[in-house]
Amino acid sequence: MGIVKYIIVLLFFSVSVLKAQNETLKKAATEDEKEVKVLVMLPFCFGMQDKYRIREKMLEYYEGVEIAIAELRKLGVKMSIEIVDTKSDSLEVINILSNPEYQKVDAIFGPVYDNEFIEVQKFCSIYNIPLISPLRYVSNMLGADFPLMNFIANDSIQFNYIGQHVVNAFKKFQVIVVDESYGTVGKGSFGRNFKKGYESLAKKECILTDGKTPISELWNQKDSLFVFYTGKNSNACNKALAANGHNKWKVAGPADWLDIDRINYTVFENVYFYDQYCVPYNDTTFKVFRKNYREHYGGDPQRYTLIGYDQFLFFGTAIAGFKNSFFNAIQNKEFNYLHTTFNFVSRGNLIENAGVNLFYFKNYNFYKAYWRY
């Protein structure tokens, strides 16, 4: 059976279970297992003084990738990784891909910018190499037939997936979505996509409003009420907070509200948030990761470190288990990792992450909400 048998099982468990299966996987990894070759292309921009911000993020991301690779190797996964600096330059990308050895890789991970992506997509379409975009949503620019996977959905489509999630998370609730731009020509797509996603599964109406009509007048006065605000600004946030006190209502919105400066954060008590990134620092799995990080690098892991770790641990496990067919094997299943939930689906000629995080604020802590109401 080899390592494949075990990785099929592992993909359905959390990171903590992955660690518990360590010894089993070591025994399963035989000498004749094919080594997976992966090319990681990121814009570190070394030697470019004006690119220090992106360099810091990429270095944080690489720290997470490095920890994930170490864990994968402990699990018995045979993987050869080559990491290159694209310098955010399409000519540098062309030069890198001129190496004939890269025609034989099992997957390319990255890059980040459009001018880099067009050259990489040309390369992948010629040699039919799976391309994974880790940090931004990218379309199939060529319309070519090669596997293209996005770890992140674009903003508009993300609201569709949030709407679908609400169907099961708040089954017995009346649902209202507030999009202040609804009714304005060319705007309001966030609210419309939420409504579309919700109604595609719920088979009942979701009320879409611009917020001018009081929520109390839209409520049916019978069911509990879930109100989702699409706006990221302080106006939308303040409206949500004003509605938060009702004992039969639950309000939710984007995590961007938490970045708005305020003196008193207790106003967020029992408010729900949807975001693609959430790490509860009281989580046991996170504490184990933080301890490991401190031993290797000192200090505490940052956002991009956790993203890099989760993405590469998931990707590495999947491609080691299923090789180039991993795109099909991982679809329409939920995998809970440290910073997010991975749930990949096909949409047109893309595969993208439809997973969302629902979490809430209570007593100055964040808690992931895994249950259903």
C-alpha positions in Angstrom: 0.0 0.0 0.0 2.8 2.4 0.8 2.4 5.9 2.2 -0.6 6.6 0.0 -3.0 4.5 2.0 -2.1 6.4 5.2 -2.2 9.9 3.7 -5.7 9.2 2.3 -6.8 8.7 5.9 -4.7 11.6 7.3 -6.3 14.2 5.1 -9.5 13.8 6.9 -8.1 14.7 10.3 -6.6 17.7 12.0 -2.9 18.6 12.3 -2.8 17.1 15.8 -3.9 13.8 14.4 -1.2 14.0 11.7 1.3 14.1 14.5 -0.2 11.2 16.3 0.2 9.1 13.1 3.9 9.9 12.9 5.3 6.4 13.6 2.7 4.7 11.4 3.7 6.8 8.4 7.4 6.3 9.0 6.9 2.6 8.7 4.7 3.0 5.6 7.2 5.1 3.7 9.2 2.6 1.7 12.4 3.1 -0.3 10.7 2.7 -3.7 8.3 5.6 -3.1 8.7 8.2 -5.8 10.1 11.5 -4.5 7.8 14.5 -5.1 9.5 17.5 -6.7 8.1 21.0 -6.0 9.2 24.4 -7.3 8.3 27.3 -4.9 8.4 30.7 -6.6 8.1 33.7 -4.3 9.1 37.4 -4.6 11.6 37.7 -1.8 13.2 40.6 -3.7 16.6 40.2 -2.1 18.9 43.2 -2.8 15.9 45.5 -3.5 15.7 48.0 -0.8 12.3 49.4 -1.7 10.7 46.0 -1.5 11.3 45.4 2.2 7.6 45.1 3.0 6.9 42.2 0.6 10.3 40.6 1.6 9.3 40.6 5.3 6.0 38.8 4.4 7.7 36.3 2.1 10.3 35.5 4.8 7.5 35.0 7.4 5.7 32.8 4.9 8.9 30.8 4.2 9.4 30.1 7.9 6.0 28.4 7.9 6.9 26.4 4.8 10.2 25.3 6.4 8.4 24.1 9.5 5.9 22.2 7.4 8.6 20.6 5.3 10.3 19.4 8.5 7.1 17.8 9.7 6.4 16.2 6.4 9.8 14.6 6.4 9.3 13.3 9.9 6.1 11.7 8.6 8.1 9.9 5.9 7.0 12.1 3.0 9.8 12.1 0.3 9.8 15.6 -1.1 12.4 17.7 -2.9 11.8 21.4 -2.6 13.5 24.2 -4.6 12.7 27.7 -3.6 13.5 30.6 -5.9 13.3 34.4 -5.8 11.2 35.8 -8.6 12.1 39.4 -7.6 8.6 40.4 -8.8 10.0 40.5 -12.3 8.6 38.6 -15.3 12.0 38.5 -17.0 13.5 36.8 -13.9 10.6 34.3 -14.0 11.4 33.5 -17.7 15.1 33.1 -16.8 14.2 30.7 -13.9 12.0 28.6 -16.0 14.6 28.2 -18.7 16.1 25.5 -16.5 15.0 22.2 -18.2 14.9 20.5 -14.8 11.8 22.5 -13.9 9.9 20.8 -16.8 9.9 17.7 -14.6 8.5 19.1 -11.4 5.2 17.7 -9.9 3.9 21.1 -9.1 4.7 24.8 -8.9 3.8 26.7 -5.8 3.4 30.5 -6.4 4.2 33.1 -7.5 2.3 36.3 -6.3 2.1 39.1 -8.9 0.2 39.2 -12.3 3.3 39.9 -14.3 4.9 36.7 -12.8 1.8 34.6 -13.2 1.3 35.0 -16.9 4.8 33.5 -17.6 4.3 30.7 -15.1 0.9 29.8 -16.6 2.4 29.6 -20.1 5.0 27.2 -18.7 2.5 25.1 -16.8 0.2 24.9 -19.8 3.0 23.6 -22.1 4.2 20.9 -19.6 0.9 20.2 -17.9 2.2 21.1 -14.5 -0.2 21.8 -11.6 0.0 25.4 -10.5 -1.0 26.4 -6.9 -1.6 30.1 -6.1 -1.0 30.5 -2.3 -1.5 34.2 -1.5 -3.9 35.7 -4.0 -6.7 34.8 -6.3 -5.7 34.4 -9.9 -7.7 33.5 -13.0 -6.7 31.2 -15.8 -5.2 34.0 -17.9 -4.7 31.7 -21.0 -7.9 29.6 -20.8 -5.5 26.7 -21.2 -6.2 23.2 -19.9 -3.9 22.7 -16.9 -4.7 22.3 -13.1 -4.9 25.7 -11.4 -5.7 25.9 -7.7 -6.3 29.0 -5.6 -5.9 28.8 -1.8 -7.9 32.1 -1.7 -11.3 32.9 -3.4 -11.8 36.4 -4.7 -13.8 38.8 -2.4 -17.1 38.7 -4.4 -17.2 34.9 -4.7 -16.2 34.5 -1.0 -19.5 36.1 0.0 -21.3 33.4 -1.9 -19.5 30.7 0.1 -20.3 32.6 3.3 -24.0 32.5 2.4 -23.8 28.8 1.8 -22.1 28.3 5.2 -24.8 30.3 7.0 -27.4 27.8 5.7 -26.0 25.0 8.0 -24.5 27.1 10.7 -27.8 29.0 11.4 -30.5 26.5 10.2 -33.4 27.7 12.2 -32.8 31.5 11.8 -34.4 34.0 9.5 -31.5 35.6 7.6 -30.9 39.2 6.5 -27.9 40.5 4.6 -27.1 44.2 4.8 -25.1 45.7 1.9 -25.0 49.5 2.0 -24.1 49.7 -1.7 -27.1 47.6 -2.8 -29.2 49.6 -5.2 -26.3 51.6 -6.5 -25.6 51.0 -10.2 -22.6 48.6 -10.6 -22.3 47.9 -6.9 -23.9 45.6 -4.3 -22.3 42.4 -5.6 -21.2 41.3 -2.1 -24.8 41.2 -0.8 -26.2 39.7 -4.0 -23.6 36.9 -3.9 -24.3 36.2 -0.2 -28.1 36.0 -1.0 -27.4 33.8 -4.1 -25.2 31.4 -2.1 -27.7 31.2 0.8 -30.8 30.6 -1.3 -29.0 28.0 -3.5 -28.9 25.7 -0.5 -31.6 26.9 1.9 -34.5 26.9 -0.6 -35.9 29.9 1.3 -35.5 33.6 1.1 -32.7 35.7 2.4 -33.7 39.4 2.7 -31.2 41.7 1.0 -31.3 45.4 2.2 -29.2 48.5 1.9 -29.7 49.1 5.7 -32.0 52.1 5.4 -35.0 50.2 6.6 -34.7 49.3 10.4 -33.9 45.6 10.9 -36.8 45.4 13.4 -39.2 46.1 10.5 -37.7 43.3 8.3 -37.7 40.7 11.1 -40.6 38.3 11.1 -40.9 38.5 14.9 -41.1 34.7 15.2 -37.8 33.1 14.4 -34.4 33.9 15.7 -32.6 36.3 13.4 -29.1 36.2 11.8 -27.9 39.5 10.3 -24.8 39.7 8.2 -23.2 43.1 7.3 -21.0 43.0 4.2 -19.4 46.5 4.8 -15.9 46.7 6.2 -16.1 50.3 7.2 -17.0 51.9 10.6 -20.5 52.8 9.6 -21.4 49.2 8.9 -19.7 48.1 12.1 -21.6 50.6 14.2 -24.9 49.5 12.7 -24.1 45.9 13.6 -23.1 46.8 17.1 -26.3 48.7 17.6 -28.2 45.5 16.6 -26.1 43.2 18.8 -28.0 43.7 22.0 -31.2 41.9 21.0 -31.6 38.5 22.7 -33.0 36.8 19.6 -30.6 38.3 17.1 -27.0 37.3 16.1 -25.0 39.7 14.1 -21.9 39.0 12.0 -19.6 40.8 9.6 -16.0 40.9 8.3 -13.0 40.7 10.6 -11.9 44.1 9.3 -14.0 45.6 12.0 -11.4 44.5 14.5 -8.8 46.8 12.8 -10.9 49.9 13.5 -9.4 51.9 16.3 -11.6 52.1 19.4 -11.1 52.4 23.1 -13.5 49.7 24.3 -13.4 46.4 22.5 -16.0 44.8 24.8 -18.6 46.1 22.4 -17.8 43.1 20.2 -18.9 40.7 22.9 -20.8 37.8 21.2 -20.4 39.4 17.7 -19.6 36.8 15.0 -17.0 37.2 12.3 -16.3 35.5 8.9 -12.8 35.6 7.7 -10.3 33.4 5.8 -7.8 33.8 8.7 -8.5 33.1 12.3 -6.1 31.7 14.9 -7.5 31.4 18.5 -4.3 31.8 20.6 -5.8 29.7 23.4 -6.0 26.7 21.0 -3.9 23.7 22.1 -2.6 23.0 18.5 -1.5 26.6 18.1 0.4 26.5 21.4 2.3 23.4 20.2 3.1 25.2 16.9 4.2 28.4 18.8 6.5 26.4 21.0 8.1 24.7 18.0 8.4 28.1 16.3 10.1 29.7 19.3 12.6 26.9 19.5 13.6 27.5 15.8 13.3 31.2 15.3 12.6 32.9 18.7 9.6 35.3 19.2 6.1 34.5 18.1 4.8 33.3 14.6 3.2 36.0 12.5 0.2 35.8 10.2 2.1 34.7 7.0 4.1 32.1 9.0 0.9 30.4 10.0 -0.5 30.6 6.4 2.6 29.2 4.9 2.7 26.4 7.5 -0.9 25.3 6.9 -0.9 25.6 3.2 2.3 23.6 2.7 1.4 21.0 5.2 -1.9 20.4 3.5 -0.5 20.6 0.0 2.5 18.5 0.8 0.5 15.8 2.3 -2.0 15.8 -0.5 0.5 15.7 -3.4 2.6 13.1 -1.7 -0.5 10.9 -1.3 -2.1 11.4 -4.7 0.6 12.8 -6.9 -0.8 14.8 -9.8 -4.3 13.5 -9.2 -4.5 15.3 -5.8 -6.7 18.0 -7.3 -9.5 15.6 -7.7 -9.0 13.8 -4.4 -9.2 16.8 -2.1 -12.4 18.4 -3.6 -15.7 18.8 -1.7 -14.2 17.9 1.7 -13.5 20.1 4.7 -10.1 20.1 6.3 -9.7 22.1 9.5 -6.2 23.6 9.9 -4.7 26.2 12.3 -5.7 29.4 10.5 -8.5 28.4 8.2 -10.7 25.6 6.8 -9.8 24.2 3.4 -12.7 23.1 1.2 -11.7 23.0 -2.4 -14.4 23.1 -5.2 -14.3 23.4 -9.0 -15.6 26.6 -10.6 -15.1 26.8 -14.3 -11.5 26.0 -15.2 -10.3 26.7 -11.6 -10.2 24.9 -8.3 -10.6 27.3 -5.4 -10.9 27.2 -1.6 -14.6 27.7 -0.6 -13.7 27.2 3.1 -14.6 29.9 5.6 -14.0 30.6 9.2 -16.8 31.5 11.6 -15.6 32.8 15.0 -16.8 35.0 17.8 -15.5 37.4 20.4 -16.1 36.7 24.1 -14.2 37.9 27.2 -11.4 39.4 25.1 -10.8 36.0 23.3 -11.6 34.6 19.9 -13.3 31.2 19.6 -13.9 29.2 16.4 -17.6 28.2 16.0 -17.7 24.7 14.7 -21.2 23.8 15.8 -24.5 24.4 14.1 -27.4 26.4 15.7 
